[in-house]
Amino acid sequence: MNSMYSIPFERCEVVRVGMIGTGSRGRSLLHEIVACEGVQVTALADMGGEAIAKAVDQLTSAGQSTPVTFTGSDSWRYLLERDLDLVLIATPWTTHTPYAVAAMEAGKHVAVEVPAATTVDECWQLVETSERTRRHCVMLENCCYDYWETLVKRMVEAGLLGTITHAECAYVHDLRSMLLEDRSEGLWRRRAHIERVGNLYPTHGLGPVAKILGLGTTDRFDYLISMSSREAGLSAYRDATLPTDDPKRAEIYRCGDMNSSLIRTQQGRTILLQHDSHTPRPYERNFLISGTKGVFRDYPPRLYLDGISKHEAWLPIDEYKAQWEDPLWTNLGKLARNRGGHGGMDFIMIYRLLQTLHEGLPPDIDVYDAAAWSAPGPLSDASVANRSRPVDFPNFRRFHL
């Protein structure tokens, strides 16, 4: 076994990119790519010709050369035959691992949308394929690059919050309308709500917390317990909005409205990880980092520091931006926000990924991260199905910790 931990990319002056999946998310990533220097999108693959045509128009309008295109069920296989440095995968969840494994087998580095895997076996497939082929598998976890998450990471690394003992994170997003649509993600994403019972989408909350807590470098996940509420929100919305003869009315949704998972690390820290896409409420990720000297909580962002804050009063967080803002946001924040992708973090993520390829650096998010952050999905399913009993995390970094 040869570890891929801290292995650098080969230097690429111009990164040749192929994209599998040119739907709304794929084209959103292309929007960020065309704003970066030293990258050429040379091949596109998608099931449908309409999505491909929109992506080609997007690229040529931005001054890129017309890419080679492939459509149909085997389009991704033909794309992998091209001479590419990096393959981006923006397709339905259950295809992420098969496409990523095939890309690495074809000698390509791969960047895959979240989650990277939906079963523990798939997590191991990604790890073992990456190690054997010496190709990187990067998960495109954009929330690791959001403004406050990167700022708080710098605070924690400097010791401002003391010894970190607890964190909280979530994906809380009202998706009821989208899940019931007869187009785009509505054609496949609802299936998981019928078949699964745990946390369907763990990485947006967990990825940034894992980076901040050093999970995979100085600590690792140990075990998880998970509990789901009853399901009511999605079925109630369906019954209130869809015609009485719509076949979706016969569907039974097993996924509860709120899933809460509690993770303990080997160093004894705890992480509360939640998922809710059925409830009418504003979007949030419940981001909290708690230590012996203070706490940061988002939505809205606020800070409490022992000995500095007044009793029971949050500090004005804007006063801390200048000192703790990540240099990526200092240098690129205006451009990133103008691009518009999730407040700018999409551009920061793509820029940084390409930078690691240009400069021959290790990726920020490696295959072990991709596996460990995706694993709470199937592990929570197992815990919920077994009356919330503990489930151990696999040690995907067998060589480390």
N, C-alpha and C positions, 0 to 999 in steps of 0.2 A: 504494500500500500504506500503510495507516494502522495503526501498531503498537497493540497492546493492552497493551503493557508499562506498568505503573504507572497504568493507567487505573482510576479509582475506580468502585465501584458507585454507582448512584443511592441516595440515602438512603431506607430503608423503615422506617417506624415499626412496622408489622406485616408480616412477610414471609409472603406466601402461597405455600405449597409444594405442588407436585404430585409424586407418586412413581410411577415406572414400575418395577415389580418389587417384590412384597410377599412374597417368600419369606423364608427365614431371615435373610439379610443385610439385606433391606429392612426387616423388622420390628425388627432390631437397631438400625438407624439411627433408626427411629421412636421406639424406647425412649429414645434420647438427645434427640431433638427435643422430646418432650413435657415434658422437664425444663427447657426453656429458655423464657424470656419473649419476648413479641413475635413469635410465630410461630403460624400457623394452617395445618394440613394440610387443604387444601380438595378435593383430588382424588387418587384412587388408580387405578392400572391394572395389571392382571396377566392372564396367560393363563388362570389358574384361579380359580374362585369361592371355593374353600375358603381359599386364601391371602388373598384380599381380605377375607373374613369375619373372619378372625383379626386382620387389620390394623385393620379398623373397630372391632372390639371393644376392641383395644388403645388406640386413640385415644379412644373415648368413655369408657372406664374411667378415662382420665387427665384427663377433663374437657374434651376437645376436641369441637367440633361434629361431627356425622356428615358425612363427606366425600361428594362425588359419586364414584361408582365405575364403572369400565368393565372388562369382561372379554372375553376372546377374542383372536384373533390381531391384530386392528386396534385393540385397546383403547388402546394408546399414542398412536395418531393422534388419537383422540377427546379424550384428556387434553390434548393440545397445543393444542386449540381453546379451552381454558379461560383465564380471566384469571389468570395466575400470575406471580409474581416470580422463582421459582426452581424448576427441575425437577431432582429427584434420580433417578439411574438406577442400579438395583441388579439387573442382569440378567446373563445369560451373556456372556462376554467378547466374542464376535464381534458382539454387538448394540450394544456400547457406542458405537462411532463413528456408526453409522447413526442411532441414537436421539438422540445428542448433536447431530449436525448438524441433524437435523429440528427439535429443540427450539430451537436458535439461529435457524434459518430462520423459526420461528414467533414470534420476538421474545422468547424466554425466556433468561435466564441458566441455565446448567446445571452441575450437580455430578455427576460420573460416577465410578463405582467403578473399581478398578484391574484390569488396565491400561486406560488410556483408549483404546488402539488396539493392534491386533495386526499391522499392516503399516506400512511406511514411508509408503505412499500414504495410508493412513488418518490417520497423524500430520499430513501436509500438509493433508488435508481439514479436520481440526479447526482448524488454524492459520488457513487461508485463510477458512474460514467465520466464525470468531470475528472476524477483522479486517474482513471485509466487512459483517457484521451488527451489529458493535459490541456483541456479547453475550459475556460471559465463559464460558469452559469451565474449570471447576475440577476437578482430579482429587482424589478423596477418599482421599488417601494418609495414613492415620491414624498411621503410624509416625513421620511428621515431628513429631508432637505427643506422642510417648512421653516419659516422664520423663527418661531419661538422654540421649536425643538432644537434647532442648531444653536441658538443663543443659550438655552439652559444647559446643553451639553458642555459648553465652555465654562459656565458657572460651576457645574459639578466637578469638572476636571481641575478647576482652580481651588476647590475645597470650600466654595462660598456657602454651600448648603450642608457642609459637614459630612458625616458618615451616612450614606444613603441606606435606609432600612425598608422603604415601602414606595411603591409606585402604583398609579392607576391609569388605565387607558381604555379606549373603546372605539367602536365604530357604531355611531348612532345616526341613522340617516333614513328619513321617511322615503321608502322606495315603493310604496304600495301601488302608485299609478304606473310606474315603469314596469314592475313585476307582472302586471296584468295586461300589458300591451301585446299586440300581435305583430310586433316588429322589433328589430334590434335586440337588446338584451332580454326583452320580454319573451323571446322565442326559446330561450334556454335557461335563463337564470332562475326562474321560478321552480324548475325541476328539483333543485337542491332543497327548497322549502318543503317539498313533498317527500323527499327521500331521507333527509337528515334531521338530527335533533339537537345538534350542538352549535358551536360558533362557526358560522359559514365563512367569515371574512375577518380573520384575526390580525392581519399584518399591518394595516394602517395605524392601529393603536400600538401594537406590540413592537414593531420594528424600531421606532425612535427610542422607546424605553429601553429596549435591549442594547442599543448603541450607547445610550447614556449610562447604563449600569455596567457596561463592559461584559455583557453576556457573550461568551465565546472567546474572551481574552483573559479576564481575571475571575470570571464566575460563569456558571452555566445553569440552565433550567434543570431542576431535579424532578419534581412531580406536580401534577395538576389535579384539582377536583373541580367538577363543573355541575351546574344546575340550570335548568331551563324553566321558565314560567309556562303556563298554558298558552296555547295559540288562540288569539281572538281578533287581533287587529286586521290582519290581511283578509281573513274570511268575512269579517264584518264590512270592510270596505268593498270587497268584491260583491257581496249581496246587495249593497246599497247603490252600486254604480253600474253593474253589468245587467244586460237584459236577462229575463227569466229563462230564456232558452239557450244562453251561452253555456257551452260545455264545461267551462271553468268552474261553474257552480257545483259540479260533481266532485271536484278535487278536494282532497283532505290534506291539509298542511300540518306536517308533524313538527316542523321547526317552531319553537315557542317564540313569543314576542320578544322576550328578553332572556338572553343567556348570560350568566355570570360565571366566570371561571377564576379560580384562585390558584396562582402558581407560586411555588416556593423554590428558591434557588439553593444551590449547594452551600452558599454562604449565609443562608437563613433570611434572605430578604424576600418580601412578598410582593406580588403583582396582582391587582384586580383587573381582569380583562373582560370587557362586556361587548355584546352585539345586540342591536335592535334595529330592524328595518321595517317593522310593522306598525310603529306607533306614530301618531301625528304630533311631532315635536321638532324643534329646530335642530339642525345638524350640529354635532359636537363630537370630540374625541376624548373628553373627560381627562385630559392630560394633567397628571399630577406627579411630582417628584418630591419626596419627603425625606429629610435628613435631620441630624442632630442639631444643626444650626439654623434650620429654616425650611420653608416649603414654597414651591412654585405650583400654581394651579392656573389652567387656561380656561377659556370660555366663560368670562373674559379673562385675559392674562393678568395675573396679580402675583405679588411676592410678599412673603413674610420672613423677616430675618431677626433672630433672637438678639436682643440687646440694641437693635436699631429701630424696629417697628414699635409704634405705640401699642399698648395693650389692646388686643382684639382688633387691630387695625392693619389693613394691607398697605404696603408701600406703593407709591406711584411708580409703576414699572417703567414708564418712559424715561425716567432719569437714569436707568441702567442700560439703556440701549447702546449708547456710544461706547461704553467700556466692553460690553460682552457680545455685541453683534458679530456674527460670523463673517470673516472677510469675503466669502462668496456673496453674501448679501450686501456688504458694503460696496463691493466693486460692481456687482451685477444686478442689484436689487431693482433699480429703476427699469432696466431693460426687461428683467424677469416679470415684474408686475405689469408692464405694458403688453407682454405677450399674452397674459391673461389665464394661463393654464393653472387652475387651482391656486390662484393668488400669487403665482410666480414660482411655486416649488417645482412644477414640471420642467420649466426651463433650467432651473438650477440643477436638477437631477440629470437631465440630458447633457448639459454643458460639462458637468463633472465627470460623467461616464466617458464622454469623448476625450476629456483632458487626460484621464488615466491611460487611454489608448495612445494618444499623441505623445505622452511623455514616458510611456513604458512603466507605469506604476501599477501596484496591485489594485484591484477594484475595492471600492469602499464596502460593498456588500458582496460577500463571496457565496459559494454554493452551500457552505455550512450554515450561513445565516438564512439563505433561502429555505433550506430544509427545516431548521429549528423554528423559524417564525411561521412557517406553514403548518407545522405539526400540531399546534393546538386545535386546528380544525378537526381532524379525525380523532385526536385524543379526547377532546371534549365530547364528541359523539359517543365514544366508548364509556366515558365516565357517566354521562347523563343516562345512557341505556342501562347502567349497572348501579342505579340508585346513588349516583354521585360519589362512588368510591374512587380512591386515588388511582391515578394512572401515571406510571413512570415515563419520563422523557427519554428517548434514545439519545445516546451520546454520539451524535453525528461526527464530531471532531475526535474520533477515537484516539488520536495522537496527542490530544491537548486537554488539559484540565482533568 
